Amino acid sequence: TFAQGAPPLNFAPVVQYTAQLGTGGEMTVFNGAMYLAFMANDSSHTLYVKKSTNGTWSVPANHYSNIVMMASTGPAVAAFNGKLYVSYTGTDGYVYLISSTDGVNFTSPIHVYYYNGGSLAQANAQPSMAVADNVLWIGWERNAQNTSTYAELAGTPDGVQTHVGNGKILAS
């Protein structure tokens, strides 16, 4: 028997790609291409995004020097409703979200709010994103003052909304 009833996977020959990246490399498929987002491999902690349609990655990657992440984190990336989304923890500890309709030109960063529409979402680590049941979800970890660590989550069924609440991502 197989673990959890699944047969072993058979992979096609591997296309090997080696490059020196920063941290937090995340991948998604958007408009028929793979996108790889990662943090710079230097002290700038800025965002880079590469694209591939055939296993060969764009060189150089698109560099977004205005997107600066908290050290030792990295971006999260997901495709949803015709947009490529990137979420990250800024140097100020707040969670941000940007989006693009073409995979190159991104919106200005917006804050993610807690689901109750109150405070800005704060994180101590790299966020993660997923799409489930036609909702874009952003998850993050936050260390509280009493040494507890919380896993927090916000989602939206229609992209980014403005101060709606009820478990939705809230834009500033």
Buried (B, 14 or more C-beta within 10 A) or exposed (E): EEEEEEEEEEEEEEEEEEEEBBBBBBEBEBBEBBBBBBBBEEEEBBBBBBBBEEEEBBEEBBEBEEBBBBEEBBBBBBBBEEBBBBBBBBEEEBBBBBBBEEBEEBBEBBBBBBBEEEEBBBBBBBBBBBBEEEBBBBBBBBEEEEEEEEEBBBBBEEBBBEEBEEBBBBBE
